[in-house]
Amino acid sequence: MLIQNGDQRHLAKWLSDPAVLEFYEGRDSPFDVNKVQQVFYDETT
């Protein structure tokens, strides 16, 4: 299953959870919707 255009808020919520961040990017690097857009959706990055 691929990431859908409407998933940004769900990904941002999940990637801001301290339990998830402990294993992904670190607890001091939460994701907001803009960071999710840049990392997972923008093709130029």
N, CA, C and O atoms as a GROMACS GRO file, in nm:
protein
  180
    1MET      N    1   0.084  -0.118   0.000
    1MET     CA    2   0.000   0.000   0.000
    1MET      C    3   0.089   0.124   0.000
    1MET      O    4   0.183   0.134   0.078
    2LEU      N    5   0.058   0.217  -0.086
    2LEU     CA    6   0.134   0.340  -0.098
    2LEU      C    7   0.074   0.450  -0.012
    2LEU      O    8  -0.042   0.445   0.026
    3ILE      N    9   0.155   0.549   0.017
    3ILE     CA   10   0.107   0.666   0.091
    3ILE      C   11   0.008   0.742   0.002
    3ILE      O   12   0.035   0.767  -0.116
    4GLN      N   13  -0.104   0.778   0.059
    4GLN     CA   14  -0.206   0.854  -0.013
    4GLN      C   15  -0.195   1.002   0.023
    4GLN      O   16  -0.138   1.037   0.126
    5ASN      N   17  -0.249   1.088  -0.063
    5ASN     CA   18  -0.242   1.232  -0.039
    5ASN      C   19  -0.306   1.276   0.092
    5ASN      O   20  -0.263   1.375   0.151
    6GLY      N   21  -0.406   1.206   0.139
    6GLY     CA   22  -0.474   1.245   0.262
    6GLY      C   23  -0.409   1.194   0.390
    6GLY      O   24  -0.464   1.213   0.498
    7ASP      N   25  -0.293   1.131   0.380
    7ASP     CA   26  -0.229   1.068   0.496
    7ASP      C   27  -0.136   1.159   0.575
    7ASP      O   28  -0.084   1.116   0.678
    8GLN      N   29  -0.114   1.282   0.532
    8GLN     CA   30  -0.016   1.368   0.597
    8GLN      C   31  -0.043   1.386   0.747
    8GLN      O   32   0.049   1.374   0.828
    9ARG      N   33  -0.167   1.414   0.784
    9ARG     CA   34  -0.198   1.437   0.926
    9ARG      C   35  -0.177   1.310   1.008
    9ARG      O   36  -0.128   1.316   1.121
   10HIS      N   37  -0.214   1.196   0.952
   10HIS     CA   38  -0.195   1.070   1.024
   10HIS      C   39  -0.047   1.040   1.043
   10HIS      O   40  -0.005   0.998   1.151
   11LEU      N   41   0.032   1.062   0.939
   11LEU     CA   42   0.176   1.040   0.949
   11LEU      C   43   0.239   1.136   1.049
   11LEU      O   44   0.325   1.096   1.128
   12ALA      N   45   0.198   1.262   1.047
   12ALA     CA   46   0.253   1.361   1.140
   12ALA      C   47   0.220   1.323   1.284
   12ALA      O   48   0.306   1.334   1.372
   13LYS      N   49   0.099   1.278   1.309
   13LYS     CA   50   0.061   1.236   1.444
   13LYS      C   51   0.145   1.117   1.488
   13LYS      O   52   0.199   1.116   1.599
   14TRP      N   53   0.156   1.017   1.402
   14TRP     CA   54   0.232   0.897   1.434
   14TRP      C   55   0.380   0.929   1.454
   14TRP      O   56   0.444   0.877   1.546
   15LEU      N   57   0.435   1.013   1.366
   15LEU     CA   58   0.578   1.045   1.373
   15LEU      C   59   0.610   1.154   1.475
   15LEU      O   60   0.722   1.205   1.478
   16SER      N   61   0.512   1.190   1.557
   16SER     CA   62   0.535   1.280   1.670
   16SER      C   63   0.519   1.207   1.803
   16SER      O   64   0.539   1.265   1.909
   17ASP      N   65   0.484   1.081   1.796
   17ASP     CA   66   0.466   0.998   1.915
   17ASP      C   67   0.605   0.964   1.972
   17ASP      O   68   0.687   0.906   1.900
   18PRO      N   69   0.632   0.997   2.098
   18PRO     CA   70   0.764   0.968   2.156
   18PRO      C   71   0.803   0.820   2.148
   18PRO      O   72   0.921   0.788   2.134
   19ALA      N   73   0.705   0.730   2.158
   19ALA     CA   74   0.735   0.586   2.150
   19ALA      C   75   0.784   0.549   2.010
   19ALA      O   76   0.869   0.462   1.996
   20VAL      N   77   0.731   0.612   1.908
   20VAL     CA   78   0.776   0.587   1.770
   20VAL      C   79   0.910   0.655   1.747
   20VAL      O   80   1.001   0.596   1.688
   21LEU      N   81   0.922   0.780   1.793
   21LEU     CA   82   1.046   0.856   1.770
   21LEU      C   83   1.166   0.795   1.840
   21LEU      O   84   1.280   0.820   1.800
   22GLU      N   85   1.142   0.717   1.942
   22GLU     CA   86   1.252   0.650   2.009
   22GLU      C   87   1.329   0.561   1.911
   22GLU      O   88   1.450   0.539   1.928
   23PHE      N   89   1.260   0.510   1.810
   23PHE     CA   90   1.321   0.421   1.711
   23PHE      C   91   1.336   0.484   1.573
   23PHE      O   92   1.399   0.425   1.485
   24TYR      N   93   1.280   0.603   1.552
   24TYR     CA   94   1.282   0.666   1.420
   24TYR      C   95   1.311   0.814   1.436
   24TYR      O   96   1.227   0.888   1.487
   25GLU      N   97   1.427   0.860   1.396
   25GLU     CA   98   1.468   1.000   1.396
   25GLU      C   99   1.502   1.054   1.535
   25GLU      O  100   1.564   1.161   1.543
   26GLY      N  101   1.466   0.988   1.641
   26GLY     CA  102   1.496   1.036   1.775
   26GLY      C  103   1.385   1.121   1.834
   26GLY      O  104   1.312   1.188   1.762
   27ARG      N  105   1.374   1.117   1.966
   27ARG     CA  106   1.264   1.185   2.035
   27ARG      C  107   1.267   1.337   2.019
   27ARG      O  108   1.164   1.402   2.037
   28ASP      N  109   1.383   1.393   1.987
   28ASP     CA  110   1.394   1.538   1.973
   28ASP      C  111   1.367   1.586   1.831
   28ASP      O  112   1.391   1.702   1.799
   29SER      N  113   1.316   1.498   1.747
   29SER     CA  114   1.292   1.533   1.607
   29SER      C  115   1.151   1.495   1.562
   29SER      O  116   1.135   1.415   1.470
   30PRO      N  117   1.047   1.551   1.628
   30PRO     CA  118   0.910   1.518   1.589
   30PRO      C  119   0.877   1.574   1.451
   30PRO      O  120   0.938   1.671   1.406
   31PHE      N  121   0.782   1.514   1.386
   31PHE     CA  122   0.737   1.557   1.254
   31PHE      C  123   0.611   1.640   1.267
   31PHE      O  124   0.523   1.607   1.347
   32ASP      N  125   0.602   1.746   1.190
   32ASP     CA  126   0.476   1.817   1.172
   32ASP      C  127   0.432   1.792   1.028
   32ASP      O  128   0.502   1.724   0.952
   33VAL      N  129   0.318   1.846   0.989
   33VAL     CA  130   0.265   1.820   0.855
   33VAL      C  131   0.363   1.869   0.748
   33VAL      O  132   0.379   1.803   0.645
   34ASN      N  133   0.428   1.982   0.770
   34ASN     CA  134   0.522   2.034   0.671
   34ASN      C  135   0.642   1.941   0.652
   34ASN      O  136   0.687   1.918   0.540
   35LYS      N  137   0.694   1.888   0.762
   35LYS     CA  138   0.808   1.796   0.752
   35LYS      C  139   0.767   1.666   0.684
   35LYS      O  140   0.843   1.610   0.604
   36VAL      N  141   0.647   1.617   0.715
   36VAL     CA  142   0.596   1.497   0.647
   36VAL      C  143   0.587   1.523   0.497
   36VAL      O  144   0.626   1.438   0.417
   37GLN      N  145   0.536   1.639   0.459
   37GLN     CA  146   0.523   1.675   0.317
   37GLN      C  147   0.660   1.674   0.250
   37GLN      O  148   0.676   1.617   0.141
   38GLN      N  149   0.758   1.735   0.314
   38GLN     CA  150   0.892   1.743   0.256
   38GLN      C  151   0.958   1.606   0.244
   38GLN      O  152   1.018   1.574   0.141
   39VAL      N  153   0.947   1.525   0.348
   39VAL     CA  154   1.018   1.397   0.352
   39VAL      C  155   0.951   1.290   0.266
   39VAL      O  156   1.019   1.214   0.198
   40PHE      N  157   0.818   1.283   0.270
   40PHE     CA  158   0.748   1.172   0.207
   40PHE      C  159   0.676   1.205   0.077
   40PHE      O  160   0.645   1.115   0.000
   41TYR      N  161   0.649   1.333   0.051
   41TYR     CA  162   0.567   1.367  -0.064
   41TYR      C  163   0.639   1.449  -0.170
   41TYR      O  164   0.618   1.427  -0.289
   42ASP      N  165   0.723   1.544  -0.131
   42ASP     CA  166   0.791   1.630  -0.227
   42ASP      C  167   0.893   1.548  -0.306
   42ASP      O  168   0.978   1.481  -0.248
   43GLU      N  169   0.884   1.556  -0.436
   43GLU     CA  170   0.976   1.480  -0.520
   43GLU      C  171   1.108   1.550  -0.539
   43GLU      O  172   1.202   1.489  -0.590
   44THR      N  173   1.119   1.676  -0.502
   44THR     CA  174   1.242   1.751  -0.523
   44THR      C  175   1.343   1.730  -0.413
   44THR      O  176   1.458   1.772  -0.427
   45THR      N  177   1.304   1.666  -0.302
   45THR     CA  178   1.398   1.645  -0.191
   45THR      C  179   1.449   1.504  -0.190
   45THR      O  180   1.529   1.468  -0.104
   0.00000   0.00000   0.00000
